[in-house]
Amino acid sequence: MSYKDLLVVLDSAASARARIEIAAALAERFAAHLVGLYPLPMPEAPQHFGYYDPALLSPFFDELRARARDAADKTREVFEHIAGRRGVSAEWREIAEGADADPALHARYADLTILGQLDPDEPDTIQPRPEQVTLVSGRPILVVPYTGNFSDLGRRVVIGWNASREAARAVNDAMPLLTAAETVTVLTIDPREGPQAHGEVPGADISLHLARHGVKAEIERTVSADLPIGEILLSRVADLGADLLVMGAYGHSRARELLLGGATRSLLRSMTLPVLMSH
């Protein structure tokens, strides 16, 4: 199993370069085709604006579109430069903002989609919500924090294992990275015993499955002690020096997580390392 086509979703934010670097490095590692998707903002002057003449607003919106065009061109230059330096097969896909530019639609035709964590300091860029792409695309996504250097992605991996369907999918989707990792830790939090939970020895079943793929994984069990699961995961990956976290997204119903919060939302808000997630 390998990744043969990768999609990286881009914008004009400074953090886009880190996404491109990671995506191009993965494309080189797996000899994969890389697609850079850039949803291009195309602001239009409102046709009905009270007592204002729409024509008076046209120069302002012309300037906005010119800035958007210039930003897209600069991001494309960076994308093509990095892809060329890596010697990977690459494709630039620029689509005007709208339904046709929905990252989830394009993600369905890629083995892995690389997205950026939402940056509160970049409110004017088109930033797709990673959890939405995960839920709608049916494909795994790799979310990259908006700050930090992650050049060693996949050497030290932690799997957040809760024996759910979503976690099982994430492990399978991450297998190309897991088989090449130097260390893999299967972390269970508040594990439940029994066939409908984590099994007789929590973490043992998934570790045996990984071993059959050539992945030697360590099992670690811990308790939450009423702390949020997302905080515990981030604390442990920091302690272990991990550079990648693999987990299922929205193990509970999405409505419940949106109302009450959950590990998915907590991690996407406070993440300190790339996270590969599936739903």
N, C-alpha and C positions, 0 to 999 in steps of 0.2 A: 504494500500500500504506500502511495506517495501522493503528494500534491502536484497536480499537473497544470492547474490554472488558478491564479490568485487575483483577487480584486482589492485594490486599495482606494478608499473613498477620500477625496482631497477637497481642500478649500484654501482660502487665502491666509489662514492663520500661520504664525511662525512655526507652530508644532507640526505642520504638514510635512516638513522635511524629515523629521524623525520617523514618521509613518512610512515615507518613501524609502528611507534607508533600511528599515526593518523588512518591508515588502520586497525590496530588491535583493536583500541578503537571502531571504527565504526562497525567492525565485531562482537565485543562483545555486543554492544548496540542493534544491529538488529538481533543477532543470525544468522549471515551470514557466508558463507564459504569464506575463504580468499585465494587468489592465489597470490603468489609472482613470478613475471616474471622477469627473469634475462637474457637479451641478452648477451651472452658470446663472448667477442672479441677473434677472432682466427686469428691473423695476420700471413700471409704467405709470405715467401721470394719470390720476383719477379723472374720469370723464365728467363726473358730477361733484363739484366742490363748492357748493353753496353759491355765493355771489362772485367767486373768483372765475376769471376766464382761464380754462385749462391751458390755453396757449401760453399764458404767462409762466406756467410751471414747466413747460417743455424744456427750457435750457437747463433747469436744475436736474431733471431726470435724464437728460442727455449726458450730463456730467457724471451722474451715478453710473450709468451704463458704461461710459468710457473708463471709469475707475475699475468697474468689475471686469471689463475686457483686459485691462492692463494687468490686474491681479492674476487672472487666469493664465495669461501669457507667461508671467514670471514663474508661476507654479509649474507650468508645462516645461519651461526651460530646466528647472531643477529636476523634474521627473525624468526627462530625457537624458540629462547629464548623468544622473546616478545610475539609471538603467544601462546607459552606454558604458559607463565605467565598470559595471558588473558584467557586461557582456550578455545580458539576458534578453530574451524575446519580449518585447514590450509594445503596448498599444495605448494611445491616448484617446479617451472617450469623453468628449465634452458635450453636454446636453443642457439646453436651456431649462432653468428651474421649472419643475412641474411633474406630472405623473410619470412621464417617460424617464425622468432622472432619478426616480425613487431607487435608492441603493438596494432595497430588499428585492426588487425586480431583477437587478443585475446580479445580485448575490446568488440567486438560484442556479446560475450557470458557472459558478466558481467553486472550487474545493474549499477555499477559505477566504473570508473577507476581512480586511484589516481596516479598522475604524479608529477614530480618535475619541478619547474621553471628552465629554462636553466641558468646554473651558468657559467659566463665567466671565472671564476678562475679554472674551471675543464674542460679544452678543450679536455683532453684525454679520458674522459669517454663517453660511448655511451648514449647520451641524446636525446631521441625523442622529436620532437617539439610538444608541447601540442596542438597548433592550428591545426596541421596536423592530429593528432589523432582524434580531435573533428570533423573535416570535413569528414574524411574517415570512421570512425567507426560507425556513426549513433547512438552513445551512449553518455551520459553525462560524463564529466570528472571533477575531482577535482584537481586543480593545487595548489601545496604547495610551498610557497617561500623557497629559499635555505637557508635563515636565519630566526631565530625566533622560539618561543615556541607557539604552537597552541593547547594546551591540552583541551581548553574549546570550541572547534569547534562546532558551531551551536547554541549557547545560544543567541547571538545577531546578527540577520541576516539583511542585507540590500539587497533588490532586485532592480537592475537597470532596470527599466521598461520603454520600449519605444513602447509598444503595437505591437511589431513585432512577426512574427512566431517563431523566434529563442528565444525571451524572454519568450513566452508562453510555449515553450518546456522546457526551463530551470526551470520555476516555477513548472511545472508538475514533472520534474525529481528530483527536490529538495524537493518535498512534504513530504517525510519521516522526513527530517530535520526540515522543516518549522512547522510541526504540534507539534514538541517537543520543539520549540524555546521559550525562555522567551520573547523576543521582536522581531518583524518583522517590518521593515520600507520599504514601497514602495516608491522609489525615482524616480521621473520623472524630466527630464531636457529638457527645452524648449518644454513643452507639446503642442500638437496641438489638438484642439477641433474638434468634428465631428465624425460620425460613422466610417469613414475610418482612423481615427487617434486614439486619446486617449479617445474619448467619450465626452459626454457633461461635465462631471466632471472628468478631467484627474486622473487616478489611482483608481477611484471609482469602476469600473467594476471588475478589477482584485482583489481589496480588498474584494468585495462582494463574489467573487468566493472563495477566501481564507477563508472567514468567514464560508462558508458552509462546509469547511473541518476542522473547529474548530480553525482556525488561526486568531487571532486578530491582524490586521496590521494597522499601522499608515501610513498616506499618507503625503508625503513631495514633494512639487514642487519647482523647482528652475530654474534659467536661466543661460545659459553658459556665457553670456557677452563676447563671442568670445574666451573663454578659451577652451582648449581641453576637450572633454567629459571624457576621462580617468583620467585626473588630478582632475576634479570635483568629480568624483566618489571616488577616493582615499582620497581626502580631507574630504568628508562627512563621509565616513566610519570611518576615524580617529576621527572626531568630535563626532560621535555617539558611539565610542568604540566598533564597530562591530568586530566580529571574523569570519564572513563568508559573502562573496558577491556572489549573484546569478545573472547571466546575460546571455543573448544570445550572441553567438559568430558570428562575421562577419554578421552583419545585412545588410551591403552594399555588393556588389559583392566582392568576394575575390580579384579579380584583382584590383579593385579600392582601397581596403585597403592596398594591397601590394605596390601600387604606391604612394598613398597619406597618408598612415598611417591610424589610426583609434583607437577607444576605445579598441578593442581587442588587437592589437599590443602594444598599450601604457600600458595597464594593465599588460600584460604578461612580459613586460620589467621592469616595476617599481613597481610591486605588493608588498604590505606590509602585506597581509593577504590571507588565502586560498580563491580561487575563483572557484565556481561551474559554469560551462558553458556548453551550448548545442548549436547545430547548426540545 
